[in-house]
Amino acid sequence: MRLDTYQTDNFYDEMFESDGRPRARTARLAERLVSLSEGELQRRQTAADLTLLNMGITFSVYGHAAGTEKVWPFDIIPRIVELEEWNRIERGLKQRITALNLFIADCYGAGKILKDKVVPSELLHSAKCFLDPCAGLKPPKGIWCHITGTDLVRDGDGEFYVLEDNLRCPSGVSYVLENREVMKRTFPKLFGGLKILPVEDYPERLLETLQHLAPAGDHPPTCVLLTPGIYNSAYFEHSFLAQRMGIELVEGSDLVVVGDRVCMRTTQGFQPVDVIYRRIDDTFLDPKTFRPDSALGVPGLMDVYRAGKVALANAPGTGISDDKAVYAYVPEIIKYYLGEEAILKNVPTFVCWDEKQCEHVIANIDKLVVKPTNESGGYGILIGPKSTAEERAKCVESIRANPRNFIAQPTLSLSRVPTIVDDHLEGRHVDLRPYILYGKDIYVLPGGLTRVALKKGSLVVNSSQGGGSKDTWVLAGS
């Protein structure tokens, strides 16, 4: 296969230097691609697509015209990260999650960081994800955020930056595991002689994390995964993880509070549950505490949780750290609790809640990316340089109506990775979502999910917006 026609287009390319030479970390991969016979790469891609279809690896797109389920879009050219660089990312993520855990505990506890005015109290208390019923909660072992997916991007300077935190119900880790499995099945010779850090033990580590939270008892803890049901966009992942961990996949109707315990309905009667890995949003967990119209949760669950008779992962209330306006203060949060500078920097962020910053955003909206503070999936984002005058005017109107609900960031030159387009390779923009488990220790899954914007020139990598994924290799040597 020819690589000499590949163009970096003045973006930071993960595989090639600006002069077209392969980077040191990708030289072996480039050699193997060049050695492929004509048409072999396309045949391997077709085989991967068929494997994904036959394995039933899907995701849901709400309102999609072709139906609910879509086969997971996957590109077989892997994304490579060197071990030295990964070690720095890992240290930065452990630092960040440690500080955010302390922050959440403080916000629902003594509120010292608010009293010291490091984070504005009114900003925090106006967050949609700040839940008054969580005040005074004491999660098992003092851990709030057990499973985190932190989105990173590499800018044109070659440095990784944190784009956002996902501490409520982060999704996508099942695709990390399945991407690796599909690569091994369809393109095994790419792996030959390369030392790539494994990802296969994630379900085992996740189960250990959940078991660590269980209330003390003289029996092995019973863990379950709570799903909203088959119509949820991440249902494939829910069933996948439950199966891999060997635990029950349950819906709210499968659980009931009996006395001072949460129990699972079984053919042998009620079985007490010790740990619930919940994949439903906080406010749907318990209609008696949060939304009374929720049919997804378990009435009385929060009373059992407060009494320490059941553990929830993640703890309710962690969503305050997902708020993109709070995100802007994370470097200060790290400094406040740990006395350290952030190892991984934030993307520069303007908070429209601040009147001066808001006016700057409105004056420069054609140059900035504007995001709602609590949306996910790539929805509601305005990319200024690619927007119309009408779209910008509408966005300004929304900002003025509710400035608290918006932040803005410079348009980044997201790094690119070679991606198969017809019979050749073209650069496509990517981000990276590593997954962090916080149990007895903090563990970061090597690599994580590389999401790729499959549309030419697009910066939106979300699968619901036309994005796909790649296998991510942390290369320990060859």
Secondary structure, DSSP 8 states (H G I E B T S, - for coil): ---TT---TTS-BSSB-TTS-B-GGGHHHHHHHHTS-TTHHHHHHHHHHHHHHHHT-EEE-TT-TT-SEEE--EEEEEEEEEHHHHHHHHHHHHHHHHHHHHHHHHHTTT-HHHHTTSS-HHHHHT-TT--GGGTT---GGG-S-SEEE-EEEE-TTS-EEEEE---SS---HHHHHHHHHHHHHH-GGGGTT-EE---TTHHHHHHHHHHHTS---SS---EEEE---TTSTTHHHHHHHHHHHT-EEE-GGGEEEETTEEEEEETTEEEE--EEEE-S-GGGS-TTTS-TT-SSS-TTHHHHHHTTSSEEES-TTGGGGT-HHHHTTHHHHHHHHHS---SSEE---EETTSHHHHHHHHHTTTTEEEEESS--TTTT-EEGGG--HHHHHHHHHHHHH-GGGEEEEE-----EEEEEETTEEEEEEEEEE-EEEESSSEEE-SS-EEEEE-STT-----GGGTEEEEEEEEEEE-
